[in-house]
Amino acid sequence: MLLKYLIASLLLVAGLAQASGPEVEQYTYQTKLDIAQVLRTEVTPTPICKVTDAVLTYRDSAGELRKLGYRTLSEACKTEN
């Protein structure tokens, strides 16, 4: 019985690790971009206008799933003059 729970736990942990996807590569000016399809853009929310972190999830021309981290202005900046 204990072995059954141990195996289920290991499968759950392995599934969660795989669900997080690829490691985030930080953007630099030297980064060669190969973006075929943008899947999602996530910006860290902040209540004030400031520079914050964002992650772009995309597929490259080979169909590989990739994540690119970069810095951008927060969504709060859109409402300020």
Residue pairs with C-beta under 8 A, 6 or more apart in sequence:
21 57
21 65
21 67
22 64
22 65
22 66
22 67
23 67
24 55
24 67
24 68
24 69
25 31
25 66
25 67
25 68
25 69
26 68
26 69
26 70
27 68
27 69
27 70
31 68
33 68
34 60
34 61
34 62
35 56
35 58
35 59
35 60
36 58
36 59
36 60
36 61
36 63
37 58
37 59
38 56
38 57
38 58
39 57
39 58
39 59
39 65
40 56
40 57
41 54
41 55
41 56
41 57
42 54
42 55
42 57
43 52
43 53
43 54
43 72
43 74
43 75
44 52
44 53
44 54
44 74
45 52
45 74
45 75
46 52
46 74
46 75
46 76
47 76
48 74
48 76
49 73
49 74
49 76
49 77
49 80
50 73
50 74
50 76
50 77
51 71
51 72
51 73
51 74
52 71
52 72
52 73
52 74
53 69
53 70
53 71
53 72
54 69
54 70
54 71
54 72
55 67
55 68
55 69
55 70
56 67
56 68
56 69
56 70
57 65
57 66
57 67
58 65
58 66
58 67
58 68
59 65
59 66
60 66
